[in-house]
Amino acid sequence: MATHESEIGHTQIMIQPDLLYSVLCDEVRREDNGKWILIGLFEQISVAEFPAQHPGCCIVNKWCNGEGNYRQQTRFVDSDDQVLIGSDDLAFELLDLDATFTAVQLFSGLTLQRAGKIWVEILLDGDLKQRFPLRVGLTSK
């Protein structure tokens, strides 16, 4: 989707990027050769009792096929649409359609009140681009 913004003396064309992937994991590392290492990919959290505190996790988002300046935000939302924890806006620029941007965000202190689903939401300039569930339950004995 192309948007046009007027600036003094000229028009800037922005092409909204695609979210190539969003991955939830325990830890992220980067090798000397530039490759990302994602450790402990997961889609559910099991705890002994509620309330519980999740020690921490990472979200890796890869943006591509866009051009312009953007702000990304990631947040965890409960079933009542209350934000449990979220990131500050992360600004990035894609200089041309071949450019990519990888955002690695660390979250700690996620409080879990009850079993069910919470949602991971990825926003671009305040607009929801991706939403996926994270299941929360009790550890089976």
N, CA, C and O atoms as CSV, one atom per row, in Angstrom:
chain,resi,resn,atom,element,x,y,z
A,1,MET,N,N,0.842,-1.166,0.000
A,1,MET,CA,C,0.000,0.000,0.000
A,1,MET,C,C,0.891,1.234,0.000
A,1,MET,O,O,1.776,1.352,0.848
A,2,ALA,N,N,0.682,2.130,-0.908
A,2,ALA,CA,C,1.476,3.357,-0.989
A,2,ALA,C,C,0.718,4.487,-0.312
A,2,ALA,O,O,-0.496,4.621,-0.466
A,3,THR,N,N,1.451,5.297,0.436
A,3,THR,CA,C,0.862,6.492,1.012
A,3,THR,C,C,1.713,7.670,0.593
A,3,THR,O,O,2.913,7.531,0.358
A,4,HIS,N,N,1.099,8.807,0.503
A,4,HIS,CA,C,1.812,10.005,0.077
A,4,HIS,C,C,1.803,11.011,1.212
A,4,HIS,O,O,0.754,11.306,1.784
A,5,GLU,N,N,2.963,11.530,1.533
A,5,GLU,CA,C,3.080,12.561,2.552
A,5,GLU,C,C,3.684,13.793,1.900
A,5,GLU,O,O,4.701,13.706,1.212
A,6,SER,N,N,3.064,14.923,2.116
A,6,SER,CA,C,3.610,16.163,1.569
A,6,SER,C,C,4.673,16.712,2.495
A,6,SER,O,O,4.482,16.774,3.710
A,7,GLU,N,N,5.769,17.100,1.930
A,7,GLU,CA,C,6.811,17.804,2.648
A,7,GLU,C,C,7.040,19.106,1.902
A,7,GLU,O,O,6.597,19.260,0.764
A,8,ILE,N,N,7.720,20.029,2.529
A,8,ILE,CA,C,7.968,21.323,1.901
A,8,ILE,C,C,8.753,21.114,0.612
A,8,ILE,O,O,9.887,20.636,0.642
A,9,GLY,N,N,8.157,21.467,-0.506
A,9,GLY,CA,C,8.844,21.430,-1.782
A,9,GLY,C,C,8.777,20.117,-2.546
A,9,GLY,O,O,9.087,20.100,-3.737
A,10,HIS,N,N,8.380,19.005,-1.905
A,10,HIS,CA,C,8.305,17.748,-2.649
A,10,HIS,C,C,7.381,16.753,-1.943
A,10,HIS,O,O,6.941,16.978,-0.815
A,11,THR,N,N,7.106,15.669,-2.627
A,11,THR,CA,C,6.254,14.618,-2.079
A,11,THR,C,C,7.099,13.389,-1.788
A,11,THR,O,O,7.908,12.964,-2.612
A,12,GLN,N,N,6.898,12.827,-0.607
A,12,GLN,CA,C,7.598,11.603,-0.231
A,12,GLN,C,C,6.630,10.434,-0.373
A,12,GLN,O,O,5.506,10.489,0.125
A,13,ILE,N,N,7.068,9.384,-1.048
A,13,ILE,CA,C,6.231,8.203,-1.221
A,13,ILE,C,C,6.700,7.142,-0.235
A,13,ILE,O,O,7.885,6.813,-0.172
A,14,MET,N,N,5.746,6.609,0.538
A,14,MET,CA,C,6.051,5.543,1.483
A,14,MET,C,C,5.285,4.295,1.068
A,14,MET,O,O,4.093,4.364,0.767
A,15,ILE,N,N,5.959,3.171,1.051
A,15,ILE,CA,C,5.331,1.892,0.740
A,15,ILE,C,C,5.384,1.055,2.007
A,15,ILE,O,O,6.464,0.706,2.483
A,16,GLN,N,N,4.213,0.732,2.553
A,16,GLN,CA,C,4.159,-0.022,3.806
A,16,GLN,C,C,4.823,-1.385,3.642
A,16,GLN,O,O,4.575,-2.086,2.661
A,17,PRO,N,N,5.666,-1.760,4.600
A,17,PRO,CA,C,6.357,-3.042,4.503
A,17,PRO,C,C,5.460,-4.213,4.890
A,17,PRO,O,O,4.417,-4.045,5.521
A,18,ASP,N,N,5.899,-5.400,4.492
A,18,ASP,CA,C,5.269,-6.649,4.901
A,18,ASP,C,C,5.969,-7.153,6.151
A,18,ASP,O,O,7.178,-6.979,6.308
A,19,LEU,N,N,5.209,-7.775,7.035
A,19,LEU,CA,C,5.794,-8.464,8.175
A,19,LEU,C,C,6.079,-9.888,7.713
A,19,LEU,O,O,5.171,-10.715,7.628
A,20,LEU,N,N,7.340,-10.167,7.415
A,20,LEU,CA,C,7.733,-11.466,6.884
A,20,LEU,C,C,7.534,-12.560,7.918
A,20,LEU,O,O,7.035,-13.638,7.595
A,21,TYR,N,N,7.924,-12.289,9.170
A,21,TYR,CA,C,7.671,-13.244,10.251
A,21,TYR,C,C,7.699,-12.547,11.596
A,21,TYR,O,O,8.286,-11.478,11.760
A,22,SER,N,N,7.041,-13.190,12.558
A,22,SER,CA,C,7.077,-12.790,13.959
A,22,SER,C,C,7.215,-14.072,14.758
A,22,SER,O,O,6.348,-14.944,14.694
A,23,VAL,N,N,8.310,-14.192,15.518
A,23,VAL,CA,C,8.621,-15.433,16.228
A,23,VAL,C,C,8.779,-15.138,17.717
A,23,VAL,O,O,9.465,-14.194,18.110
A,24,LEU,N,N,8.133,-15.960,18.532
A,24,LEU,CA,C,8.213,-15.883,19.983
A,24,LEU,C,C,9.171,-16.966,20.463
A,24,LEU,O,O,9.013,-18.133,20.105
A,25,CYS,N,N,10.164,-16.591,21.269
A,25,CYS,CA,C,11.159,-17.562,21.732
A,25,CYS,C,C,11.739,-17.129,23.076
A,25,CYS,O,O,11.468,-16.033,23.567
A,26,ASP,N,N,12.545,-18.020,23.656
A,26,ASP,CA,C,13.166,-17.736,24.947
A,26,ASP,C,C,14.355,-16.799,24.834
A,26,ASP,O,O,14.552,-15.930,25.684
A,27,GLU,N,N,15.150,-16.975,23.783
A,27,GLU,CA,C,16.410,-16.245,23.690
A,27,GLU,C,C,16.813,-16.075,22.228
A,27,GLU,O,O,16.473,-16.899,21.379
A,28,VAL,N,N,17.540,-14.999,21.946
A,28,VAL,CA,C,18.034,-14.725,20.595
A,28,VAL,C,C,19.518,-14.398,20.681
A,28,VAL,O,O,19.959,-13.637,21.542
A,29,ARG,N,N,20.269,-14.990,19.771
A,29,ARG,CA,C,21.702,-14.686,19.654
A,29,ARG,C,C,22.006,-14.412,18.193
A,29,ARG,O,O,21.241,-14.772,17.298
A,30,ARG,N,N,23.142,-13.767,17.974
A,30,ARG,CA,C,23.569,-13.507,16.598
A,30,ARG,C,C,25.005,-13.965,16.437
A,30,ARG,O,O,25.884,-13.590,17.213
A,31,GLU,N,N,25.231,-14.790,15.407
A,31,GLU,CA,C,26.574,-15.288,15.127
A,31,GLU,C,C,27.422,-14.197,14.487
A,31,GLU,O,O,26.905,-13.182,14.020
A,32,ASP,N,N,28.723,-14.421,14.474
A,32,ASP,CA,C,29.643,-13.470,13.842
A,32,ASP,C,C,29.340,-13.276,12.362
A,32,ASP,O,O,29.608,-12.211,11.806
A,33,ASN,N,N,28.774,-14.313,11.717
A,33,ASN,CA,C,28.462,-14.217,10.291
A,33,ASN,C,C,27.110,-13.542,10.027
A,33,ASN,O,O,26.673,-13.454,8.879
A,34,GLY,N,N,26.451,-13.070,11.088
A,34,GLY,CA,C,25.194,-12.349,10.927
A,34,GLY,C,C,23.941,-13.193,11.062
A,34,GLY,O,O,22.837,-12.647,11.084
A,35,LYS,N,N,24.080,-14.511,11.154
A,35,LYS,CA,C,22.902,-15.376,11.275
A,35,LYS,C,C,22.290,-15.254,12.668
A,35,LYS,O,O,22.995,-15.174,13.674
A,36,TRP,N,N,20.960,-15.243,12.696
A,36,TRP,CA,C,20.228,-15.217,13.955
A,36,TRP,C,C,20.059,-16.632,14.476
A,36,TRP,O,O,19.820,-17.559,13.702
A,37,ILE,N,N,20.180,-16.799,15.776
A,37,ILE,CA,C,19.918,-18.077,16.439
A,37,ILE,C,C,18.755,-17.840,17.397
A,37,ILE,O,O,18.871,-17.070,18.351
A,38,LEU,N,N,17.638,-18.507,17.134
A,38,LEU,CA,C,16.457,-18.389,17.983
A,38,LEU,C,C,16.369,-19.657,18.829
A,38,LEU,O,O,16.321,-20.766,18.296
A,39,ILE,N,N,16.349,-19.487,20.135
A,39,ILE,CA,C,16.388,-20.617,21.058
A,39,ILE,C,C,15.056,-20.710,21.799
A,39,ILE,O,O,14.551,-19.717,22.323
A,40,GLY,N,N,14.500,-21.916,21.834
A,40,GLY,CA,C,13.297,-22.168,22.614
A,40,GLY,C,C,12.042,-21.531,22.054
A,40,GLY,O,O,11.364,-20.787,22.762
A,41,LEU,N,N,11.714,-21.806,20.795
A,41,LEU,CA,C,10.473,-21.304,20.215
A,41,LEU,C,C,9.300,-21.941,20.950
A,41,LEU,O,O,9.328,-23.135,21.249
A,42,PHE,N,N,8.267,-21.149,21.245
A,42,PHE,CA,C,7.115,-21.709,21.960
A,42,PHE,C,C,5.832,-20.986,21.577
A,42,PHE,O,O,5.850,-19.877,21.043
A,43,GLU,N,N,4.711,-21.653,21.870
A,43,GLU,CA,C,3.390,-21.085,21.602
A,43,GLU,C,C,2.445,-21.282,22.777
A,43,GLU,O,O,1.252,-20.990,22.691
A,44,GLN,N,N,3.005,-21.788,23.890
A,44,GLN,CA,C,2.210,-21.915,25.105
A,44,GLN,C,C,3.113,-21.796,26.323
A,44,GLN,O,O,4.311,-22.071,26.258
A,45,ILE,N,N,2.517,-21.381,27.436
A,45,ILE,CA,C,3.219,-21.271,28.705
A,45,ILE,C,C,2.453,-22.108,29.716
A,45,ILE,O,O,1.238,-21.966,29.854
A,46,SER,N,N,3.160,-22.979,30.420
A,46,SER,CA,C,2.559,-23.782,31.481
A,46,SER,C,C,3.170,-23.367,32.813
A,46,SER,O,O,4.387,-23.230,32.935
A,47,VAL,N,N,2.311,-23.170,33.806
A,47,VAL,CA,C,2.758,-22.745,35.130
A,47,VAL,C,C,2.160,-23.665,36.189
A,47,VAL,O,O,1.171,-24.352,35.933
A,48,ALA,N,N,2.761,-23.678,37.381
A,48,ALA,CA,C,2.286,-24.533,38.472
A,48,ALA,C,C,1.013,-23.985,39.103
A,48,ALA,O,O,0.152,-24.755,39.529
A,49,GLU,N,N,0.885,-22.654,39.166
A,49,GLU,CA,C,-0.293,-22.029,39.768
A,49,GLU,C,C,-0.420,-20.590,39.267
A,49,GLU,O,O,0.508,-20.015,38.699
A,50,PHE,N,N,-1.610,-20.037,39.503
A,50,PHE,CA,C,-1.876,-18.641,39.157
A,50,PHE,C,C,-2.078,-17.827,40.417
A,50,PHE,O,O,-2.587,-18.360,41.403
A,51,PRO,N,N,-1.704,-16.567,40.428
A,51,PRO,CA,C,-0.995,-15.866,39.360
A,51,PRO,C,C,0.452,-16.339,39.262
A,51,PRO,O,O,1.004,-16.899,40.209
A,52,ALA,N,N,1.044,-16.105,38.113
A,52,ALA,CA,C,2.428,-16.504,37.862
A,52,ALA,C,C,3.143,-15.384,37.116
A,52,ALA,O,O,2.519,-14.526,36.491
A,53,GLN,N,N,4.445,-15.419,37.199
A,53,GLN,CA,C,5.271,-14.431,36.508
A,53,GLN,C,C,6.157,-15.180,35.517
A,53,GLN,O,O,6.952,-16.031,35.914
A,54,HIS,N,N,6.021,-14.864,34.229
A,54,HIS,CA,C,6.901,-15.483,33.232
A,54,HIS,C,C,8.235,-14.745,33.268
A,54,HIS,O,O,8.264,-13.515,33.233
A,55,PRO,N,N,9.353,-15.497,33.337
A,55,PRO,CA,C,10.647,-14.836,33.527
A,55,PRO,C,C,11.094,-13.954,32.365
A,55,PRO,O,O,11.759,-12.941,32.581
A,56,GLY,N,N,10.745,-14.320,31.154
A,56,GLY,CA,C,11.161,-13.494,30.030
A,56,GLY,C,C,11.051,-14.223,28.711
A,56,GLY,O,O,11.037,-15.453,28.659
A,57,CYS,N,N,10.973,-13.448,27.646
A,57,CYS,CA,C,10.901,-14.011,26.304
A,57,CYS,C,C,11.334,-12.941,25.306
A,57,CYS,O,O,11.501,-11.771,25.651
A,58,CYS,N,N,11.509,-13.371,24.080
A,58,CYS,CA,C,11.888,-12.470,22.987
A,58,CYS,C,C,10.883,-12.598,21.851
A,58,CYS,O,O,10.295,-13.658,21.637
A,59,ILE,N,N,10.700,-11.516,21.141
A,59,ILE,CA,C,9.926,-11.527,19.897
A,59,ILE,C,C,10.843,-10.982,18.813
A,59,ILE,O,O,11.468,-9.933,18.971
A,60,VAL,N,N,10.910,-11.722,17.707
A,60,VAL,CA,C,11.722,-11.308,16.565
A,60,VAL,C,C,10.768,-11.028,15.407
A,60,VAL,O,O,10.027,-11.912,14.976
A,61,ASN,N,N,10.791,-9.803,14.911
A,61,ASN,CA,C,9.953,-9.394,13.780
A,61,ASN,C,C,10.839,-8.974,12.620
A,61,ASN,O,O,11.785,-8.205,12.794
A,62,LYS,N,N,10.527,-9.484,11.433
A,62,LYS,CA,C,11.293,-9.148,10.220
A,62,LYS,C,C,10.378,-8.414,9.250
A,62,LYS,O,O,9.333,-8.933,8.856
A,63,TRP,N,N,10.777,-7.195,8.863
A,63,TRP,CA,C,10.021,-6.359,7.930
A,63,TRP,C,C,10.749,-6.302,6.592
A,63,TRP,O,O,11.978,-6.242,6.554
A,64,CYS,N,N,9.986,-6.322,5.483
A,64,CYS,CA,C,10.584,-6.285,4.144
A,64,CYS,C,C,9.585,-5.686,3.148
A,64,CYS,O,O,8.431,-5.424,3.488
A,65,ASN,N,N,10.052,-5.478,1.918
A,65,ASN,CA,C,9.210,-5.017,0.802
A,65,ASN,C,C,8.527,-3.681,1.060
A,65,ASN,O,O,7.391,-3.469,0.638
A,66,GLY,N,N,9.209,-2.794,1.744
A,66,GLY,CA,C,8.636,-1.482,2.007
A,66,GLY,C,C,9.677,-0.395,1.843
A,66,GLY,O,O,10.857,-0.665,1.618
A,67,GLU,N,N,9.218,0.840,1.959
A,67,GLU,CA,C,10.119,1.982,1.832
A,67,GLU,C,C,9.573,3.119,2.682
A,67,GLU,O,O,8.391,3.454,2.605
A,68,GLY,N,N,10.446,3.709,3.496
A,68,GLY,CA,C,10.038,4.839,4.324
A,68,GLY,C,C,10.418,4.652,5.782
A,68,GLY,O,O,11.145,3.725,6.140
A,69,ASN,N,N,9.913,5.550,6.618
A,69,ASN,CA,C,10.167,5.542,8.057
A,69,ASN,C,C,8.930,5.046,8.790
A,69,ASN,O,O,7.808,5.453,8.486
A,70,TYR,N,N,9.146,4.156,9.764
A,70,TYR,CA,C,8.039,3.513,10.460
A,70,TYR,C,C,8.334,3.381,11.942
A,70,TYR,O,O,9.469,3.551,12.389
A,71,ARG,N,N,7.279,3.073,12.695
A,71,ARG,CA,C,7.378,2.764,14.117
A,71,ARG,C,C,6.684,1.434,14.358
A,71,ARG,O,O,5.535,1.236,13.961
A,72,GLN,N,N,7.387,0.538,15.004
A,72,GLN,CA,C,6.831,-0.768,15.339
A,72,GLN,C,C,6.609,-0.843,16.842
A,72,GLN,O,O,7.404,-0.320,17.622
A,73,GLN,N,N,5.531,-1.494,17.242
A,73,GLN,CA,C,5.298,-1.763,18.655
A,73,GLN,C,C,4.827,-3.200,18.795
A,73,GLN,O,O,4.086,-3.702,17.949
A,74,THR,N,N,5.256,-3.863,19.862
A,74,THR,CA,C,4.829,-5.222,20.172
A,74,THR,C,C,4.212,-5.204,21.559
A,74,THR,O,O,4.723,-4.551,22.469
A,75,ARG,N,N,3.099,-5.933,21.718
A,75,ARG,CA,C,2.465,-5.975,23.034
A,75,ARG,C,C,1.764,-7.311,23.262
A,75,ARG,O,O,1.394,-8.013,22.320
A,76,PHE,N,N,1.595,-7.637,24.535
A,76,PHE,CA,C,0.860,-8.815,24.975
A,76,PHE,C,C,-0.458,-8.323,25.559
A,76,PHE,O,O,-0.472,-7.454,26.430
A,77,VAL,N,N,-1.572,-8.885,25.074
A,77,VAL,CA,C,-2.905,-8.413,25.429
A,77,VAL,C,C,-3.717,-9.592,25.954
A,77,VAL,O,O,-3.663,-10.685,25.390
A,78,ASP,N,N,-4.483,-9.369,27.050
A,78,ASP,CA,C,-5.298,-10.460,27.581
A,78,ASP,C,C,-6.631,-10.550,26.838
A,78,ASP,O,O,-6.890,-9.783,25.911
A,79,SER,N,N,-7.473,-11.498,27.259
A,79,SER,CA,C,-8.746,-11.729,26.567
A,79,SER,C,C,-9.728,-10.569,26.747
A,79,SER,O,O,-10.727,-10.486,26.033
A,80,ASP,N,N,-9.445,-9.672,27.701
A,80,ASP,CA,C,-10.269,-8.475,27.897
A,80,ASP,C,C,-9.693,-7.258,27.177
A,80,ASP,O,O,-10.119,-6.129,27.420
A,81,ASP,N,N,-8.725,-7.489,26.292
A,81,ASP,CA,C,-8.043,-6.436,25.526
A,81,ASP,C,C,-7.262,-5.453,26.400
A,81,ASP,O,O,-7.056,-4.301,26.017
A,82,GLN,N,N,-6.832,-5.912,27.564
A,82,GLN,CA,C,-5.970,-5.107,28.428
A,82,GLN,C,C,-4.516,-5.433,28.103
A,82,GLN,O,O,-4.144,-6.604,28.022
A,83,VAL,N,N,-3.702,-4.409,27.918
A,83,VAL,CA,C,-2.288,-4.624,27.618
A,83,VAL,C,C,-1.585,-5.079,28.893
A,83,VAL,O,O,-1.578,-4.369,29.899
A,84,LEU,N,N,-0.991,-6.276,28.838
A,84,LEU,CA,C,-0.265,-6.829,29.977
A,84,LEU,C,C,1.151,-6.283,30.041
A,84,LEU,O,O,1.656,-5.946,31.112
A,85,ILE,N,N,1.773,-6.204,28.892
A,85,ILE,CA,C,3.128,-5.663,28.775
A,85,ILE,C,C,3.331,-5.281,27.313
A,85,ILE,O,O,2.804,-5.939,26.416
A,86,GLY,N,N,4.078,-4.239,27.082
A,86,GLY,CA,C,4.306,-3.808,25.705
A,86,GLY,C,C,5.625,-3.082,25.566
A,86,GLY,O,O,6.223,-2.643,26.548
A,87,SER,N,N,6.058,-2.968,24.346
A,87,SER,CA,C,7.313,-2.274,24.055
A,87,SER,C,C,7.042,-0.801,23.784
A,87,SER,O,O,5.917,-0.406,23.479
A,88,ASP,N,N,8.077,-0.010,23.899
A,88,ASP,CA,C,8.023,1.354,23.393
A,88,ASP,C,C,8.023,1.274,21.869
A,88,ASP,O,O,8.347,0.233,21.298
A,89,ASP,N,N,7.663,2.365,21.221
A,89,ASP,CA,C,7.770,2.406,19.764
A,89,ASP,C,C,9.230,2.232,19.364
A,89,ASP,O,O,10.125,2.834,19.957
A,90,LEU,N,N,9.452,1.415,18.365
A,90,LEU,CA,C,10.789,1.184,17.821
A,90,LEU,C,C,10.798,1.746,16.404
A,90,LEU,O,O,10.138,1.208,15.515
A,91,ALA,N,N,11.541,2.822,16.195
A,91,ALA,CA,C,11.598,3.467,14.884
A,91,ALA,C,C,12.593,2.743,13.984
A,91,ALA,O,O,13.653,2.304,14.429
A,92,PHE,N,N,12.230,2.629,12.710
A,92,PHE,CA,C,13.151,2.055,11.730
A,92,PHE,C,C,12.886,2.666,10.366
A,92,PHE,O,O,11.823,3.232,10.109
A,93,GLU,N,N,13.887,2.535,9.493
A,93,GLU,CA,C,13.789,3.076,8.137
A,93,GLU,C,C,14.155,1.996,7.133
A,93,GLU,O,O,15.130,1.266,7.311
A,94,LEU,N,N,13.361,1.905,6.079
A,94,LEU,CA,C,13.673,1.058,4.929
A,94,LEU,C,C,13.979,2.005,3.776
A,94,LEU,O,O,13.098,2.722,3.302
A,95,LEU,N,N,15.229,2.004,3.329
A,95,LEU,CA,C,15.664,2.969,2.315
A,95,LEU,C,C,15.134,2.661,0.925
A,95,LEU,O,O,14.922,3.571,0.125
A,96,ASP,N,N,14.918,1.374,0.631
A,96,ASP,CA,C,14.376,0.977,-0.668
A,96,ASP,C,C,13.668,-0.359,-0.504
A,96,ASP,O,O,13.658,-0.928,0.587
A,97,LEU,N,N,13.077,-0.860,-1.583
A,97,LEU,CA,C,12.285,-2.088,-1.508
A,97,LEU,C,C,13.110,-3.336,-1.227
A,97,LEU,O,O,12.550,-4.369,-0.862
A,98,ASP,N,N,14.421,-3.263,-1.387
A,98,ASP,CA,C,15.288,-4.399,-1.079
A,98,ASP,C,C,15.758,-4.405,0.371
A,98,ASP,O,O,16.344,-5.385,0.828
A,99,ALA,N,N,15.508,-3.333,1.088
A,99,ALA,CA,C,15.962,-3.227,2.478
A,99,ALA,C,C,15.081,-4.081,3.392
A,99,ALA,O,O,13.899,-4.292,3.120
A,100,THR,N,N,15.677,-4.563,4.472
A,100,THR,CA,C,14.938,-5.303,5.492
A,100,THR,C,C,15.299,-4.741,6.860
A,100,THR,O,O,16.317,-4.067,7.023
A,101,PHE,N,N,14.456,-5.027,7.829
A,101,PHE,CA,C,14.723,-4.633,9.210
A,101,PHE,C,C,14.278,-5.762,10.118
A,101,PHE,O,O,13.160,-6.265,9.998
A,102,THR,N,N,15.156,-6.158,11.025
A,102,THR,CA,C,14.837,-7.189,12.006
A,102,THR,C,C,14.815,-6.547,13.384
A,102,THR,O,O,15.813,-5.985,13.834
A,103,ALA,N,N,13.676,-6.636,14.044
A,103,ALA,CA,C,13.522,-6.116,15.403
A,103,ALA,C,C,13.581,-7.281,16.375
A,103,ALA,O,O,12.828,-8.245,16.244
A,104,VAL,N,N,14.472,-7.192,17.344
A,104,VAL,CA,C,14.563,-8.187,18.412
A,104,VAL,C,C,14.195,-7.469,19.702
A,104,VAL,O,O,14.877,-6.532,20.118
A,105,GLN,N,N,13.119,-7.913,20.325
A,105,GLN,CA,C,12.644,-7.251,21.535
A,105,GLN,C,C,12.579,-8.248,22.685
A,105,GLN,O,O,12.095,-9.368,22.523
A,106,LEU,N,N,13.070,-7.829,23.845
A,106,LEU,CA,C,13.098,-8.653,25.046
A,106,LEU,C,C,12.004,-8.175,25.992
A,106,LEU,O,O,11.863,-6.978,26.244
A,107,PHE,N,N,11.234,-9.123,26.510
A,107,PHE,CA,C,10.166,-8.811,27.458
A,107,PHE,C,C,10.401,-9.590,28.741
A,107,PHE,O,O,10.708,-10.782,28.701
A,108,SER,N,N,10.257,-8.922,29.874
A,108,SER,CA,C,10.347,-9.606,31.164
A,108,SER,C,C,9.236,-9.080,32.060
A,108,SER,O,O,8.746,-7.964,31.883
A,109,GLY,N,N,8.851,-9.904,33.023
A,109,GLY,CA,C,7.820,-9.481,33.965
A,109,GLY,C,C,6.403,-9.627,33.463
A,109,GLY,O,O,5.532,-8.850,33.855
A,110,LEU,N,N,6.145,-10.601,32.605
A,110,LEU,CA,C,4.790,-10.848,32.109
A,110,LEU,C,C,4.005,-11.581,33.194
A,110,LEU,O,O,4.300,-12.736,33.503
A,111,THR,N,N,3.007,-10.913,33.771
A,111,THR,CA,C,2.185,-11.505,34.822
A,111,THR,C,C,1.016,-12.246,34.189
A,111,THR,O,O,0.301,-11.703,33.347
A,112,LEU,N,N,0.835,-13.485,34.604
A,112,LEU,CA,C,-0.231,-14.352,34.092
A,112,LEU,C,C,-1.229,-14.580,35.223
A,112,LEU,O,O,-0.883,-15.172,36.245
A,113,GLN,N,N,-2.457,-14.118,35.046
A,113,GLN,CA,C,-3.473,-14.194,36.101
A,113,GLN,C,C,-4.308,-15.466,36.061
A,113,GLN,O,O,-4.779,-15.938,37.095
A,114,ARG,N,N,-4.491,-16.024,34.854
A,114,ARG,CA,C,-5.405,-17.173,34.723
A,114,ARG,C,C,-5.091,-17.949,33.452
A,114,ARG,O,O,-4.370,-17.479,32.573
A,115,ALA,N,N,-5.649,-19.142,33.381
A,115,ALA,CA,C,-5.502,-19.967,32.180
A,115,ALA,C,C,-6.320,-19.355,31.047
A,115,ALA,O,O,-7.290,-18.632,31.275
A,116,GLY,N,N,-5.912,-19.658,29.843
A,116,GLY,CA,C,-6.626,-19.164,28.665
A,116,GLY,C,C,-5.657,-18.735,27.591
A,116,GLY,O,O,-4.582,-19.314,27.436
A,117,LYS,N,N,-6.045,-17.720,26.855
A,117,LYS,CA,C,-5.195,-17.190,25.787
A,117,LYS,C,C,-4.846,-15.747,26.080
A,117,LYS,O,O,-5.667,-14.972,26.569
A,118,ILE,N,N,-3.612,-15.409,25.769
A,118,ILE,CA,C,-3.253,-14.010,25.640
A,118,ILE,C,C,-2.802,-13.847,24.194
A,118,ILE,O,O,-2.483,-14.825,23.518
A,119,TRP,N,N,-2.781,-12.633,23.739
A,119,TRP,CA,C,-2.482,-12.371,22.334
A,119,TRP,C,C,-1.205,-11.560,22.215
A,119,TRP,O,O,-0.966,-10.631,22.986
A,120,VAL,N,N,-0.399,-11.923,21.247
A,120,VAL,CA,C,0.774,-11.136,20.882
A,120,VAL,C,C,0.357,-10.295,19.683
A,120,VAL,O,O,-0.083,-10.826,18.664
A,121,GLU,N,N,0.499,-8.986,19.812
A,121,GLU,CA,C,0.099,-8.074,18.742
A,121,GLU,C,C,1.306,-7.292,18.246
A,121,GLU,O,O,2.108,-6.789,19.033
A,122,ILE,N,N,1.419,-7.200,16.925
A,122,ILE,CA,C,2.473,-6.433,16.273
A,122,ILE,C,C,1.799,-5.267,15.559
A,122,ILE,O,O,0.931,-5.467,14.709
A,123,LEU,N,N,2.206,-4.049,15.909
A,123,LEU,CA,C,1.624,-2.851,15.312
A,123,LEU,C,C,2.671,-2.102,14.499
A,123,LEU,O,O,3.849,-2.068,14.856
A,124,LEU,N,N,2.225,-1.511,13.414
A,124,LEU,CA,C,3.070,-0.663,12.576
A,124,LEU,C,C,2.397,0.697,12.496
A,124,LEU,O,O,1.274,0.811,12.003
A,125,ASP,N,N,3.076,1.722,12.977
A,125,ASP,CA,C,2.518,3.077,13.023
A,125,ASP,C,C,1.140,3.096,13.684
A,125,ASP,O,O,0.248,3.830,13.259
A,126,GLY,N,N,0.978,2.279,14.730
A,126,GLY,CA,C,-0.264,2.241,15.490
A,126,GLY,C,C,-1.341,1.337,14.932
A,126,GLY,O,O,-2.372,1.146,15.577
A,127,ASP,N,N,-1.131,0.765,13.735
A,127,ASP,CA,C,-2.114,-0.129,13.119
A,127,ASP,C,C,-1.717,-1.581,13.347
A,127,ASP,O,O,-0.553,-1.946,13.178
A,128,LEU,N,N,-2.687,-2.408,13.732
A,128,LEU,CA,C,-2.438,-3.824,13.974
A,128,LEU,C,C,-2.076,-4.530,12.669
A,128,LEU,O,O,-2.831,-4.469,11.699
A,129,LYS,N,N,-0.915,-5.202,12.643
A,129,LYS,CA,C,-0.464,-5.924,11.452
A,129,LYS,C,C,-0.523,-7.434,11.638
A,129,LYS,O,O,-0.732,-8.172,10.675
A,130,GLN,N,N,-0.340,-7.898,12.872
A,130,GLN,CA,C,-0.336,-9.338,13.143
A,130,GLN,C,C,-0.802,-9.550,14.570
A,130,GLN,O,O,-0.486,-8.766,15.465
A,131,ARG,N,N,-1.561,-10.625,14.772
A,131,ARG,CA,C,-2.041,-10.998,16.106
A,131,ARG,C,C,-2.061,-12.510,16.169
A,131,ARG,O,O,-2.697,-13.167,15.345
A,132,PHE,N,N,-1.359,-13.064,17.155
A,132,PHE,CA,C,-1.387,-14.520,17.294
A,132,PHE,C,C,-1.516,-14.906,18.761
A,132,PHE,O,O,-1.072,-14.173,19.644
A,133,PRO,N,N,-2.143,-16.089,19.022
A,133,PRO,CA,C,-2.415,-16.479,20.405
A,133,PRO,C,C,-1.209,-17.118,21.088
A,133,PRO,O,O,-0.376,-17.770,20.459
A,134,LEU,N,N,-1.152,-16.905,22.388
A,134,LEU,CA,C,-0.205,-17.573,23.267
A,134,LEU,C,C,-1.056,-18.227,24.348
A,134,LEU,O,O,-1.689,-17.544,25.152
A,135,ARG,N,N,-1.064,-19.550,24.359
A,135,ARG,CA,C,-1.904,-20.279,25.303
A,135,ARG,C,C,-1.216,-20.362,26.665
A,135,ARG,O,O,-0.008,-20.582,26.757
A,136,VAL,N,N,-2.010,-20.180,27.714
A,136,VAL,CA,C,-1.510,-20.211,29.084
A,136,VAL,C,C,-2.315,-21.254,29.850
A,136,VAL,O,O,-3.545,-21.244,29.808
A,137,GLY,N,N,-1.621,-22.159,30.553
A,137,GLY,CA,C,-2.316,-23.199,31.304
A,137,GLY,C,C,-1.496,-23.700,32.473
A,137,GLY,O,O,-0.357,-23.285,32.688
A,138,LEU,N,N,-2.108,-24.606,33.225
A,138,LEU,CA,C,-1.438,-25.229,34.356
A,138,LEU,C,C,-0.601,-26.408,33.888
A,138,LEU,O,O,-0.962,-27.109,32.943
A,139,THR,N,N,0.518,-26.614,34.563
A,139,THR,CA,C,1.374,-27.759,34.275
A,139,THR,C,C,0.636,-29.025,34.684
A,139,THR,O,O,0.098,-29.099,35.788
A,140,SER,N,N,0.606,-30.007,33.817
A,140,SER,CA,C,-0.052,-31.270,34.166
A,140,SER,C,C,0.833,-32.045,35.131
A,140,SER,O,O,2.058,-32.052,35.010
A,141,LYS,N,N,0.194,-32.691,36.082
A,141,LYS,CA,C,0.950,-33.424,37.116
A,141,LYS,C,C,0.974,-34.898,36.847
A,141,LYS,O,O,1.564,-35.656,37.616
